[in-house]
Amino acid sequence: MRALGAQVAAVAGRLCMPAPVAVACTGGVFAELDALRRPLMAGAGHTALDLRVPQVSALLGALLLAMHVVGTRVPDAAVAAWSLSDKP
């Protein structure tokens, strides 16, 4: 988990993401997020992480992040509409 935290910090730094970096934890391994929180945070070093339950699927989350990185503002109404048909 420390290595995963370091990878998250590296990607966040490369994308110039402001802290705290929102991280949506998906998959069975994150069922025990409380137990994994400390090693993830330690691996991230000085990068503050905001671990949370995903609100959209990984696919839609990746799309929204990519659009943000290139400077495309996605209206809240569009995200809401996409989210209705999306399953995290």
TILUM-641502 format. One record per residue (C-alpha): residue in one letter; y, z negated, x. Coordinates in steps of 0.2 Angstrom, whole numbers, plus 5000, padded with zeros to 4 digits. Layout:
N
AYZX/...
This chain:
88
M500050005000/R501249975014/A500950155020/L501350215002/G502950115002/A503450185019/Q503150365012/V504250324996/A505650265008/A505450425019/V505650535004/A507050444996/G507950445012/R507650635014/L508350664997/C509850544999/M509350444984/P510450294980/A509650124980/P508750054972/V507550194971/A506650204954/V504750224957/A503650254942/C501950184946/T500550284938/G498650284939/G497250144939/V497750074955/F499450014948/A498549924934/E498849764945/L500649804949/D501149624952/A499849614966/L500449774974/R502249744973/R502449644989/P501549765000/L502449914993/M504149834996/A503649785013/G503149955017/A504850025011/G505749925023/H507649925020/T507450045005/A507649944989/L506349994976/D506349974957/L504549984952/R504350024934/V503250094920/P503350284918/Q504350344904/V503850524905/S502350614913/A502350644932/L502650834929/L504250804919/G504750664931/A504550784946/L505550924936/L506950804932/L507050744950/A507150914957/M508450964945/H509450814950/V509250854968/V509951024966/G511450954956/T510951014939/R511450884926/V510150874912/P510950814895/D510150654888/A509750754872/A508650874882/V507750734891/A507450644874/A506750804866/W505650844881/S505050664881/L504450674863/S503250814867/D502750734884/K501450604887/P501550494903/
